Amino acid sequence: MSPTLEPIHRLAQGVRTHGPALLAGMPDPHDELMSLVWGPRFDREHALGLVARQPEVAAHTLPALLAAADHFDALHAGAQGRLRRLIVRHRALLGVGGEDGPEPTTGWANT
């Protein structure tokens, strides 16, 4: 794997592992994920709010989430933008979104 893509791949693996538990029950998990990485720094406050909704999985998701935040913050702007584009692409591949689109899904583990 290219050194440029490795940090993004590492973040994506964390989403596949912890995303289903962290984003369970959210109407649009892609929007929630995008809100975490929208700015130049990971939105830790929003992330802690997501974890607080599911205290039964917090012990497993919080350390991984904080590590992901540190990794995201260390990415240069181009890599951060690429990660955002991958989230949008994933959403489109699942056919989620739009007023007439299918019901949202948490299909993170399968992609």
C-alpha positions in Angstrom: 0.0 0.0 0.0 1.3 3.4 -0.8 2.5 5.5 2.1 0.1 8.2 1.0 -3.0 6.0 1.4 -1.9 4.0 4.5 -3.2 6.6 7.0 -6.6 6.8 5.2 -6.8 3.0 5.1 -6.1 2.8 8.8 -9.0 5.2 9.5 -11.3 3.3 7.2 -10.5 0.0 9.0 -11.5 1.6 12.3 -14.8 2.8 10.8 -15.5 -0.8 9.6 -14.7 -2.2 13.0 -16.4 0.4 15.3 -18.7 2.2 13.0 -21.7 -0.2 13.2 -21.7 0.1 17.1 -21.0 3.8 17.2 -23.5 4.8 14.5 -26.2 2.3 15.2 -29.7 3.9 15.1 -28.5 7.0 13.4 -30.8 8.1 10.5 -27.8 8.7 8.2 -24.5 7.3 9.5 -22.7 8.9 6.6 -23.8 12.4 7.7 -22.6 11.6 11.2 -19.3 10.4 10.0 -18.9 13.4 7.7 -19.6 15.7 10.6 -16.7 14.2 12.5 -14.2 15.0 9.6 -15.8 18.1 8.0 -13.3 20.6 9.4 -9.5 20.6 9.5 -9.6 18.9 12.9 -11.7 15.9 14.0 -14.8 17.0 15.9 -14.1 15.3 19.2 -17.0 16.9 21.0 -19.5 15.4 18.5 -17.7 12.1 18.7 -18.0 12.0 22.5 -21.7 12.7 22.0 -22.0 9.7 19.7 -20.2 7.5 22.3 -22.4 8.8 25.1 -25.5 7.5 23.3 -24.2 3.9 23.6 -22.4 3.5 27.0 -22.4 -0.3 26.6 -19.9 -0.1 23.7 -18.0 3.0 24.9 -15.1 1.0 26.4 -14.4 -0.5 23.0 -15.2 2.5 20.7 -13.8 5.4 22.7 -10.1 4.5 22.5 -10.4 3.7 18.8 -12.3 6.9 18.2 -9.7 9.1 20.0 -6.9 7.4 18.1 -8.8 8.0 14.8 -9.1 11.7 15.8 -5.4 12.0 16.3 -4.7 10.2 13.0 -7.1 12.5 11.2 -5.6 15.6 12.7 -2.2 14.5 11.5 -3.3 14.1 7.9 -2.4 16.9 5.4 -5.4 18.8 3.9 -5.3 16.7 0.7 -5.6 13.4 2.5 -8.4 14.8 4.7 -10.2 15.8 1.5 -9.7 12.3 0.0 -11.2 10.8 3.1 -14.2 13.0 2.8 -14.6 12.0 -0.9 -14.4 8.3 0.1 -17.2 8.8 2.6 -19.4 10.4 -0.1 -18.5 7.7 -2.5 -19.4 5.0 0.0 -22.7 6.7 0.6 -23.4 6.7 -3.2 -22.4 3.1 -3.6 -24.9 2.1 -0.9 -27.6 4.2 -2.6 -28.2 6.2 0.5 -29.5 9.8 0.5 -31.8 12.0 -1.4 -35.4 12.5 -0.7 -36.6 9.4 -2.7 -33.5 7.2 -2.0 -33.7 3.9 -0.1 -33.7 3.8 3.7 -30.4 4.5 5.3 -28.2 1.6 6.2 -25.1 1.0 8.3 -23.5 -1.2 5.7 -20.0 -0.3 7.0 -18.9 -3.8 7.8 -19.6 -5.1 4.3 -17.6 -2.5 2.3 
